[in-house]
Amino acid sequence: MKTLWFITNPKSGTATPAKADALAALFAERGLVLAGRTAFPDDVLPTPQSLDAAGVDTAVLFAGDGTINAAVSALADWNGAILILPGGTMNMLAKLLHNSTDPAAIVAAAIERERRTCLPYVDVAGQRALVGLILGPAATWVRAREMVRAGRLRGLGRAMKHAWQRTFGRGIRLEGVPALKHGAQAVFVRPEADHLDVAAIDARDFRAIARLGWEWVTGDWVASAEVTQCHVREFRTRGDKPALALVDGEPIMLDPGSMVRVGMMREIFLTTKAAA
C-alpha cells in the first residue's frame, strides 16, 4: 500500500468533501502517494488499465454502498487492492472488513498489517450485491428516497403515496425458497460465504408494522413474527412482468424468472482484522 487512487462520493453518507480532504492530507502524512482522485458520479471511475498506467497499487473507496458497488464492479478484474473506508450511512462492508469505524484508524492499521480477503456477493442479472439485494413492493420507496436526497420535494407526496400503495398491494413471489410466505412485501437477501441469507417481511396492518419497527430498533428484527428467514444457495423470481429491485441500494429492473445466486469475489479487499 504505497500509491493510491482515492474514490469518493461527496453526496453519500458521511463522505463530505472536508473529510475527504482530511484523509488526503493523512495519506501524505503517512508517506503514501496519491496518484489521483475521483469524485463519483461527476467523474468517470478509473479503469484497471488507467490505474496500472499510474502505478497505483491500492484504490481507496470512501463512499456509500452504491458508489462502492460501482467502483468494485469497475475494478473487479484489477490486480491491485481495494481499501473500503466507512463513508456511507450503515457502512456494513467497512464494519465487516475492519475492527474500527474511524477512517484514519483504518488507514493506519492497513499500513501496518496489510492483508487481503475475499467477499461474498449476491449474483443477480449480471450484477453483484455486496451488501444485499432487496426485492418486493417495498423497493418502490427508492424513488421517494432519491427525491429527498436530491432536494426535489415537488412530487414527493405522489411518490410516497405510490410506494405506500404498492407496499400493501400484491407481494413478491419466489421459486426455490419454500420456507418463505407467498406475497411478502419485502425480501432482504444478504450474501454469506456459502449461502444466501433470505429474510421476508409480511406486515399487513399498523400493529404489525409497529411491532416490526420495535424489533428492528431493539436489534433483532429477524426474530419478529412478521419476518421469515431461511438459507438457500439460489432461487428465482416469479411473475409475468419485470419488477423493481435494489442492488446495494441502487434500483434495477429484474425480468421474470431471474436467477439469484451466491458468489465469491477474489481476494482483492484489504482487511485490518486479524486472520481467523
MARLUMGU-918444 format. One line per field, with one value per residue (C-alpha): x, y, z. Coordinates in pm, 1 decimal, decimal comma. Layout:
xx	c(X|...) $
yy	c(Y|...) $
zz	c(Z|...) $
//
This chain:
xx	c(0,0|213,8|47,4|-324,2|-621,9|-891,4|-1258,7|-1526,9|-1888,3|-1946,7|-2324,0|-2323,8|-2348,3|-2065,3|-1811,8|-1812,7|-1554,8|-1392,3|-1348,4|-1216,2|-959,5|-857,2|-798,2|-594,9|-377,5|-344,2|-218,1|58,2|148,6|183,6|416,7|160,0|147,1|-192,3|-181,6|-534,3|-885,1|-1234,6|-1548,6|-1820,8|-2065,9|-1948,6|-1614,9|-1577,3|-1447,6|-1089,7|-1023,4|-772,5|-561,7|-557,1|-461,4|-180,5|-54,4|-42,5|145,2|-140,1|-140,2|-444,3|-782,1|-931,1|-1311,9|-1469,7|-1840,8|-2173,0|-2282,8|-2391,2|-2063,7|-1859,7|-2054,4|-1994,3|-1621,6|-1574,6|-1756,9|-1529,2|-1216,4|-1325,9|-1053,4|-778,7|-472,3|-444,9|-607,4|-922,0|-947,5|-1305,5|-1348,4|-1676,9|-1823,5|-2189,7|-2478,5|-2467,9|-2108,4|-2169,9|-1877,6|-1632,8|-1753,0|-1711,0|-1353,8|-1222,4|-1220,4|-1268,6|-1519,4|-1270,5|-1128,1|-797,0|-751,5|-829,2|-570,0|-307,7|-391,0|-383,4|-32,5|88,4|-79,3|-180,3|-383,4|-624,1|-950,3|-1246,8|-1612,3|-1931,0|-2193,7|-2546,6|-2529,2|-2838,8|-2898,3|-2526,0|-2473,4|-2315,6|-2473,0|-2200,0|-2424,3|-2754,5|-3047,6|-3398,5|-3693,1|-4066,2|-4304,5|-4113,0|-3834,3|-4052,3|-3964,3|-3630,5|-3791,0|-3903,3|-3559,4|-3380,5|-3612,2|-3531,1|-3159,0|-3176,4|-3386,5|-3673,4|-3978,4|-4217,6|-4388,6|-4255,5|-4607,2|-4714,9|-4404,6|-4469,5|-4837,3|-4745,0|-4486,0|-4734,6|-4999,8|-4752,6|-4625,2|-4972,9|-5062,8|-4963,7|-4637,7|-4345,3|-4334,9|-4018,1|-3932,4|-3684,7|-3746,2|-4023,4|-3986,9|-4098,4|-4455,7|-4604,9|-4664,8|-4405,6|-4380,1|-4002,0|-3735,1|-3383,4|-3111,0|-2769,9|-2462,7|-2273,1|-1967,0|-2162,3|-2529,2|-2781,0|-2947,2|-3306,4|-3546,2|-3901,9|-4124,3|-4503,4|-4664,0|-5019,9|-5154,8|-5031,1|-4992,9|-4769,4|-4565,3|-4518,6|-4413,8|-4167,1|-4029,1|-3973,0|-3793,3|-3575,7|-3491,4|-3403,4|-3167,9|-3331,1|-3591,1|-3539,6|-3684,7|-4010,7|-4324,6|-4356,1|-4019,6|-3946,5|-3580,9|-3407,0|-3081,2|-3050,9|-2781,7|-3004,9|-3365,0|-3570,2|-3812,5|-4163,5|-4421,6|-4527,2|-4356,4|-4031,5|-4002,4|-3803,1|-3516,6|-3239,1|-2877,8|-2680,6|-2948,7|-2944,1|-3252,8|-3256,2|-3536,5|-3544,9|-3702,9|-3946,6|-3761,5|-3434,6|-3188,3|-3038,5|-2720,6|-2440,0|-2092,5|-1746,7|-1508,2|-1131,3|-904,1|-881,7|-1017,1|-784,0|-886,9|-738,3|-885,3|-656,6|-665,4|-905,3) $
yy	c(0,0|282,6|451,3|526,8|632,8|797,1|744,7|939,9|1046,2|1385,0|1324,4|993,3|938,5|1090,6|1125,6|1505,3|1699,9|1824,5|1469,4|1351,6|1632,7|1541,6|1182,1|1300,4|1500,7|1191,9|990,9|1245,8|1247,7|869,4|884,2|748,0|879,2|997,4|938,4|1066,1|1131,2|1055,1|1231,7|990,5|1022,9|1353,6|1194,4|874,3|581,0|471,1|152,7|-119,3|-0,6|362,5|261,5|38,9|319,9|549,5|288,9|255,1|-46,6|42,9|201,5|366,4|390,6|648,1|646,6|469,7|124,3|228,2|402,1|119,5|-130,9|70,0|107,1|-259,1|-362,9|-139,7|-282,9|-645,7|-775,1|-545,0|-696,3|-418,6|-396,9|-216,9|-46,5|33,6|314,6|396,7|688,0|589,5|555,5|190,3|110,7|-262,6|-359,3|-143,5|-299,4|-643,9|-573,6|-365,2|-350,6|26,7|266,8|554,4|602,8|740,2|442,5|202,0|364,8|341,8|-24,8|-105,9|35,7|-173,9|-504,9|-525,2|-838,3|-927,0|-1114,1|-1203,8|-1106,5|-1296,0|-1131,9|-1181,3|-1259,9|-1132,8|-1020,1|-984,8|-761,1|-814,7|-702,3|-692,0|-565,7|-708,5|-730,0|-600,4|-749,8|-684,1|-386,3|-210,2|-143,9|129,0|353,9|413,2|678,5|880,8|836,3|969,7|1270,8|1356,4|1316,8|1545,6|1801,8|1764,8|1796,6|1857,3|1529,2|1365,1|1319,9|1132,5|912,4|825,4|755,6|523,6|341,6|302,7|158,1|-83,6|-192,7|-300,4|-446,4|-772,9|-904,0|-1078,1|-1446,9|-1655,3|-2003,8|-2219,3|-2066,8|-2289,6|-2166,1|-1811,5|-1689,3|-1607,0|-1240,5|-1082,4|-704,3|-706,9|-973,4|-894,0|-1115,8|-1099,4|-1288,9|-1528,6|-1739,1|-2041,8|-1939,2|-1657,7|-1533,5|-1461,3|-1272,5|-1187,0|-925,6|-956,5|-689,7|-607,8|-379,0|-87,3|-302,2|-547,7|-263,3|-103,6|-437,5|-495,0|-143,9|-202,9|-529,7|-350,1|-67,8|-313,1|-501,8|-837,1|-761,6|-1102,2|-1263,0|-1073,9|-1271,6|-1066,2|-1191,3|-1535,5|-1625,9|-1912,2|-2003,9|-2114,8|-2116,9|-1992,5|-1913,3|-1749,9|-1462,6|-1532,3|-1320,3|-1214,5|-875,8|-702,3|-598,7|-333,4|-447,6|-272,7|-385,2|-231,5|37,3|114,0|34,5|-219,3|-395,9|-774,9|-988,3|-1262,0|-1581,2|-1406,0|-1634,9|-1517,5|-1696,7|-1662,5|-1585,6|-1508,0|-1237,4|-1271,2|-1167,1|-800,9|-633,3|-509,1|-606,0|-483,9|-763,8|-1040,3|-1359,0|-1619,2) $
zz	c(0,0|-134,7|-432,3|-400,8|-608,3|-394,5|-492,9|-305,0|-341,6|-175,3|-177,5|8,7|381,7|580,6|297,5|297,3|91,4|414,1|547,0|209,4|207,3|562,3|453,8|154,0|394,9|614,2|316,9|264,0|634,8|623,6|324,2|78,4|-277,8|-402,2|-777,0|-843,8|-715,2|-844,3|-721,7|-833,1|-1006,4|-1154,5|-1250,6|-1450,5|-1247,2|-1323,1|-1517,0|-1428,9|-1722,8|-1606,6|-1252,0|-1377,1|-1600,7|-1295,7|-1089,6|-839,7|-607,5|-390,8|-463,9|-155,4|-151,1|80,8|-1,0|44,3|-68,0|-417,9|-504,2|-353,3|-563,1|-882,7|-810,4|-720,3|-1037,9|-1245,1|-1079,1|-1033,6|-1270,4|-1144,7|-975,8|-718,1|-375,5|-262,5|77,1|183,6|435,9|616,2|419,8|397,0|638,9|750,1|643,5|661,4|438,7|631,6|958,3|808,3|698,8|988,8|1367,4|1367,4|1213,6|1213,5|860,8|992,3|1225,8|941,3|715,3|990,8|1054,7|683,2|655,9|949,3|862,1|501,2|434,3|154,9|181,7|-36,7|-1,2|-92,1|-310,4|-439,4|-810,9|-993,4|-1352,6|-1417,5|-1114,2|-774,7|-448,3|-184,4|96,0|-14,9|-253,5|-178,4|-365,4|-343,6|-346,6|-67,3|-318,9|-473,0|-178,0|-351,4|-572,0|-270,0|-112,8|-420,5|-436,8|-75,5|-137,9|-440,4|-255,1|-503,5|-279,9|-568,3|-642,9|-324,8|-190,1|-502,6|-489,2|-124,7|-191,5|-480,1|-267,2|20,0|-212,9|-368,5|-27,2|78,0|-260,1|-419,2|-274,9|-441,5|-533,3|-535,5|-654,9|-462,3|-118,7|19,2|376,4|289,3|289,1|-50,8|-123,3|105,5|94,0|105,9|80,3|201,2|53,1|220,7|94,2|318,4|238,0|113,0|107,8|79,9|397,3|289,2|517,2|408,3|571,5|569,8|789,1|678,2|949,0|1156,9|1469,2|1283,4|1133,5|1476,4|1626,4|1342,8|1385,8|1757,5|1689,2|1434,3|1674,4|1952,8|1722,4|1639,5|1372,9|1206,1|1519,5|1470,9|1388,9|1069,4|941,2|796,7|749,2|569,4|393,9|30,7|-236,2|-517,2|-613,3|-890,4|-901,5|-1030,5|-1207,0|-1553,6|-1585,4|-1482,8|-1118,4|-937,6|-714,4|-522,2|-558,7|-271,0|-262,0|-634,0|-847,2|-1131,8|-1318,7|-1295,6|-1564,4|-1454,8|-1368,8|-1281,9|-1103,2|-773,4|-658,0|-408,8|-543,4|-409,6|-525,0|-544,9|-257,5|-352,4|-37,4|234,8|586,9|912,3|1120,2|1242,6|1040,2|1177,7) $
//
